[in-house]
Amino acid sequence: MRSCRFRHPLLSVLCALLLGLAAGACGAREPASPLIVARDGQSQITIIPDWLNLRDLTHDEAQIQVGSRLLNQYLIVLTEPRPADVPLALFAKIGIEQLMSGIEGAQTAGPVEAQIGGLPAQRFEAIGVHDGHRLGYLYYALQGTRNQYQIVAWCAAEDFPRLKPTFQAVAETFREIVR
């Protein structure tokens, strides 16, 4: 960190305070771990450097809430116990319909079969308006060994084509924790 050397002691103190505040605002503190473990300890995800663990994002039931408020990029993970009689295709259909029920003019694409962390998954994409904002969504439904998971990532619709690979890369780091 730069030092402050002024002839007047008050200016030196003020300079040191301002440099300290700037260093704190710029993230001079130790970076947070990129590995985020779910609140229930049943899954984890690895985030990109610009993202943070956002515990108060949008969904009270989300076990993982990450992203960047500054960059307007978000991702949550929802966990539900896996009933034996609900196949992945039905879980995914219900999940995407539930998500789209709150989106005006929703246009969806999918499902696309995928695998995340060795688990079968289905992926959807959607564009629509939520609370007056046009947003792009990447949605995954996963079938775990004990649970079913939903991964939902979103950003401004105009940024979605550029951010979709980032959302996919983060989602693909998802792992179920089996004890």
Helices and strands as residue ranges (DSSP letters): H 9-25, E 35-37, E 43-46, E 52-53, E 64-68, E 73-81, H 88-100, E 104-116, E 119-130, E 133-143, E 147-156, G 157-159, H 160-171, E 175-176
